[in-house]
Amino acid sequence: MTRAVVEGSDTLPIFELPEVRVYERKDFDYLYLKRRYRRMIRNIKKAYPYARLAGKELKELDDHLARLDNEKEQKAYINQAEKEIMDQFEKEVKKLTVTQGIILVKLIDRETGRTSYQVIKELKGGFTAFFWQGIARIFGNNLKTEYDPDNQDKIMEDIVLGIEAGFI
């Protein structure tokens, strides 16, 4: 059984097809470019699950905070959620390289629509965000970095879409 549309004396079946994405084949002229691309894939595969999880957890946190009435309850809930997340993921996230950390910051912006700096500032305050921004800058990162899928981060976006599609 399928849906159909009758136009005059013709019956036209309606089929819904899944979206098909077409990707450009990456052929590199130089071996070092191929190696950089493979390294980028490896780093994104390592950081992307944490970014997806951060996006999911932040959405749940925002939803729960919207239901709380006063600021004291909100701060207590934020501290409890922070402790749970740190207990669960601190060891794994500390094992990320600096490059993977930079990628993670960008992917968190992709998943949440907010920079890591904005997230910290909203949840923990401006001074804490300033402190962590200083620490990030020491290690060559920037929590205010925004994700730009059309220009600067186009290759990263292609890799993420490939991971989501299941062929990378």
N, C-alpha and C positions, 0 to 999 in steps of 0.2 A: 504494500500500500504506500502511496506517496501523494503528496499534495499536487493539485493541478489547477490550471486556470483555463477557463473555456472562453475562447474568443471566436465569435461567429460559430462556424461549424467545426473548428479545430479545438482539440484538447491538448494543452501544452503542460507536460509534467514539470514540477519545480523540484530541483535538487539543490541542497546546500552543500557546497564543497568546502573543505578546510582551507585555511589560508596557506598559500605557498610562498615562501620567501626564496628569492634568488640572490645568491651571494657571488661576488667576484672572486675568481680563483686567485689565490695569492702565489704568484710565481716571482721569486726574487732573483735579481741579477747577481747579487753578491751573497756569499755564504754567511757573512756576518749579519746581514739583514734577516736572513732566514732564522739564524740563531736568536736574534733579538725578538723576533715574532714568537718563536717557540717558548722563549723565556717569559714573554708577556702572557702567553696562554697559561703556562704553569703558575705564574704568580696570581693571575685572575682566578684560576680554579681553586687556589688556596684561600683567597680572600673573599670570594663571592658568597660562599655559604654563610659566613659571618655577617656580611652586609644584609643578606636576605633575612637572617634571623634578627638582626638589629632593627630592620624595618618592621618586621612582625611584632617584636616586643615593644617597640616604641608606639605602634598603633594601639596595642592593647593597653599600654601605660596611659596614653592620652585619653582613651575611652574611659578607663577606670578613674582617672583624675577628674574628668568632667562630671562624674557622679558624686564625687566627694564635696562636702559643703565648705569646710573651713580650711584655711591654709595650714594649720597644724597637722590635720589628718593627711593632707597632700604631701607635706614634707616627710612625715613618717612613712607613708607608702613609697615615696621615691627612694628613701634610704633603704627600706626593706628590699625593694626591687633591685637596687644597685648592689646590695650585698649578695643577693641570690645570683645575679648575673656574674659578679666577680668570682664567686665560689665555683660557678659552673664553667666559665670560659677563660679565666685569668691565665692559667698555665698555657693553653693553646694559643691565645692571642699574643702572649709574650714571646712565643717561638717564631712569630712572623718576622720577616726581614724588614728593613727600612722601606724598601721598594714595595713590598706587599702591604705595609702600613699606609703608604701614600695611596696605593690603589684602593685599599679599604675605605679611606676617608672619602674618596671620590664616589665609590660605589654606595656608601651610606647616603650621600647626597642624592644619588640616583634613586635609591629605594624610598627615601623619606621625603624628598623634595626640600630638605633643609640641610644646610651645612652642619658639620659636626660641631662647629663653634656655636651655631644658633641653638642646637639641641642642648648642649651643655649649659649655655646661658639661660635657656628657658627653665631647665630642670634644677640646676645647682646654683645659678646666679652669675653675675658678671665677673666678679673677682675670680671665681673658680675657673671660668672659661678663659679669662686672661692668663691665669697660671698655666693651664694645660696648653694654651696656644704658645706660650713661651717655651715650655718643654718640647713641644712638637717642632718649633723653629730650630731648637738646638740640634735636633736630629734630621733637619732638612725637610721637614713636613710643614704643612700649613693647614690648620683646621678650617680656615675660611675658604678653601679651594672649592669651587663649584664645578659640577659635572657638566661638560659641554659635548653632548653626543653628536652634534653636527659638524664641529670643527676640530678642536684640540683632542677630544677623546673619541673620535670616530672609530679608530681601530679597536679601542676598548669596547665600544658599543657593539661592534660586529662580533667580537669574541663572546661577549655576554649573551647576545642573541643566539649565537651558535651553541653555547652551553645550554641555554633554555630549550632550543630546538632538539638537542640531543645528538648533534653530529660532531661536537667537539668534546 
